[in-house]
């Protein structure tokens, strides 16, 4: 990592520990890219106010580790390694860019209407050599593509999210909202269209003393009889998850805020390959992953 983008050793250690607590074994090349992204975000944030979080250690926890905490839970439902992922209202590229770093064979469409945030994402993609990311400047409502996963973080109500994602949603598309406190989520899910079925799952973000939840939405036609919100407690440990090998480390230089170099575009098309008989069982990858470590337990609320 170039000296201009070097982060303190304690942050590197904290990233490694936090990733391990989330059930991830990240290769050093992936960790280096994540830390370089964190450094770029911190530098741009001083000028462009990308996020209200200013302290690099808090940015690591509230942005990077928060984004990484969703990987193991989502890997029980979808193969992230080969997925086409649309990140709606991605802001500074969260969680889309961290997902693109961890899964270089995934295709990420990062959708953001604010120009300065688009410029930051494109510059970051150029410096990190993220050729699997397309940064789209505009609103999700103006896109019509079928993707495997649509995700949002602190975006809007569940009903607004589902509405905004309509042009990206096919019969097998998974919709996932990253939320904070549990209070109010049932009410939000009750306002979803009848064809949507929502599952609320609690998350634990390392070093963060705050509630985090995932709301996972599917078409009820793929899951049997519809229900407003499914609540369940997993009684047995999940199978080990797996992901692809990580991409090689990329060199990075200090950002040039005045320029917004274009990112390499990802393929616009995505296949929805879930089998009609699959809904009863979530996706469980093989055991040979260098990225996902075994997870002792899962709690769904």
N, C-alpha and C positions, 0 to 999 in steps of 0.2 A: 504494500500500500504506500503510495507516495507520501512524503512528509507533510505536504499541504493538506492532505485528507486523513492524516493519522488520528486515531482516537485514543484516549487514555487506555492503558492496559486494564484498568479496573472495569471499564465498560465492556471490553472484550471478554473478560472473565464472567461478567454478569450476564452477557448474552449467552455464553456457553451454558452457564448454570440454568438460566431461565428456559432455554430451549430444551435442556434435559428434563426439567420439571414438566414441560409440556409434552414429553414423550418423543422428542426429536433428537436425532444424532446427526448434526449438521457437519458436513466436511468443512475443512478450514477454508477452502475456496468460497464456499457459500457464506460462511461467517464473515469473511473479508469483504465480500460484496455488500452484505447487509450493513456492516459497520461503515463502509464508504458511503452508502446511501444515507445513513444516519448523519454522517459528517456533512454531506451536501445539503441535507434538509436543514441542519442547524445553521449553516452559512447563509443559505438563501433566506431563511426565516428572519434573520437579523435585518434584512432589507425589505423583503416582500411580505412579511407577516402571513406566512403560510398556515401557521397554527398558533393557538394561544399558549401552547406549552413551549417554554423557552429553555429550560434546563436540559442539557443533553442526557443526563441520567433518567429524567422523567420522560423524555422523548423515547428513550430506549424501552422503558416499561410501557408507557401508555400508547405508543405507536407501533414499535417493532414487535415486542413480545405480545401485545394485544392482537396483532395480525397473525402471528405464528400460532397463537393458542387455538385457532380454529382448525388447524390442519388435521390433527388426529380425529376430532369429532366428524369433520366432513369426509374423511377418508373411509368412514364406515358407510357412507351413502353414495360416494362417487369416486371414480378414479381420477384424481386431480392431475396425475402425471400426463395424461393425454387429453385433458379437457380443454374446451374453449370456454373461457371465463370472461364475463362482462362485469366490470366494477362500475356501478352507477354512482355518480356524485363522488368521485374518488379523491377529490381534494388534492393533497400532496402525494397521491398515489397509493393510498392505504385502503384496503390491504392488497390491492392488485400488484404493485411492484414487488413487495416481499414474496408474494406467491410466485411471481414470474422468476425471481431469483432462485427460490427453492426448487421450482419445477421448470427447468429450462425447455422441456418438451411440451409444456402447456402453451396455449395461446391466450393472451390476455388483452382484452379491449378495455382500456381505461377511459371512462367517459366523464368529462369535466367541462362545465361551461365557462369557468372563470379563467381569463387569459393568462394571468401571472402563474396560476397553478399548472395550467397546461404547459407553459414555457418551462417551468421547473421540471415537470415530469419528462418532457422531451429531452432536456439537457441531461437529466439523470440517466435516461435510457441510452443516450449517446455515450456518456462517460463510462457507464457500466456494461456497454456492449449488449444490451438487452434486445436482441433481434426478435424476440417472441412477444413484444409488446407493441400495440397500436394505441397511441394516445389520440382520442377523438375529442375535438373541441366543439362542444355543443351539448344538447340535452338528449337523454336516452329516448325520449318520445319521437325524435326525428330519425332513429335508426330502425331498420327492419332486417333483422338477421336472426337465425335460429341458433342458439348457443346451448351448451350443456349446463352451465351454471351462471346465474345472475346473483350478484352479491352487493350489498350496500352496508355502509357503516355510518351510524348517526345521520341517516338520510331524511326520513320522514315517517309518517304513520305507515302501518302495514298496508292499508288499503291504497294509499298513494304510491307506495313502492310497487305493489302488484300492478297498478295502473300504468306507472311509468315504464315498467318492464314488459308491457304487453307486446311490443314489436320485436322483442328478443326472445319471447317465450314460445317454445314448441311443446308438443305433447309430453316429452320426456325431460323438459328443462326443470332443474331444481332452483328454487328461489330461496335465498338465505339472507336474513337481515341480522346484523350484529347490533345488539341492544344492550342497554345498561341494566337498570333495576327491573326486577320481576313485576313490581306493581304496575298495573295498567296494561300488561301485555295480553291478558285474557280478553279484556275489553277491545283492544285493537284487533285481535284475531277474530272476534265475533263479528266484526264489520267486513270481513273478507267475503268475496263472492262465493256463492254456494259450491262452485266447482273446486274451491281451494280447501285443502286440508293442512292444518298447521301443527307443528310439534315444537314445543319450547324446551330447550336444553340448557342447563346451567353450565357456565364455563368458569375455569379458574385461571386467571392470568397471573403468572409468577410476579411476586413482589408488589402486587397491586391490591390494596385493601378497599375494594369496591366490587359491586355486583356486575357481572357480565353474563349475557345470555345470547344464545342463537335461536332464532325463529326460522324453522325450516318448513317451506311451503311446497306442496306437490299438488298435482291435479288429482282430485279424489277419484276420478275414473280409473286411475292406475292402482288404487290402493283398496278397492272394495267399498263398502258402505261409507258415506261421508260422515265426518264429525267435525265440530267446530274446532276443538283443540284436543289433541291426544296428550295425555299425561301418563307416564309410566316410569317405573323404577326398574332399572336393569338388575337382574338377580345374579348374573354371572359375568365374569370378566370377558371382554371382547377378544376376538382373535387378533393376533399381531397384524399390524398394517405395514404396507410397503410403498415405496416410491422409487422413482428412477434415481440413477446416480446423478450427482450434482454437476453443474457446468463448471468449466475451468474458471479460475479466478480472472477477473478483468482488471486492467489497470485503470486508474481514475485520476483525474487532475482537478485542480480547483475550479469551481464553476465560473462561468462568464455570464452573469445575470442578464446582460444586455442582449445575448443571443439565445434563440430557442431553436436548436437544431432539430430537424425532424427525426422522429423515431422510425425504425424499420417497422413496416406494417405487418400485422399478423394476418393470417388467412381469414377472410370474412365468413367463410362457411364452416358450419360445425354439424356433425352428425349426432342424432339422438338415438343411441343404440340400445337403450334399455329394453330388455325382453318383457313382454306382457306378464310373464309369470314371475318376474323379479321382485315386484313391490313387497312381497311378504318378507324378503330378506335383504338387508342393506348390502352394499358393495363391500367386500372384504378382500383386499389385495393379498398377494403372496407374502411369504415371510422373509424374503431375501433383501430387504431394503437397507441401504446405507443411511437413509434419512429418518425413517420412522422407527422408533424404538418400541418395544412392548410396553403397553400401558396396563397398569394394575387394575384400574377400575373406571367405570363410567357412571355418571349420575344424570338421569333425565328427569326433569320435574315438570 
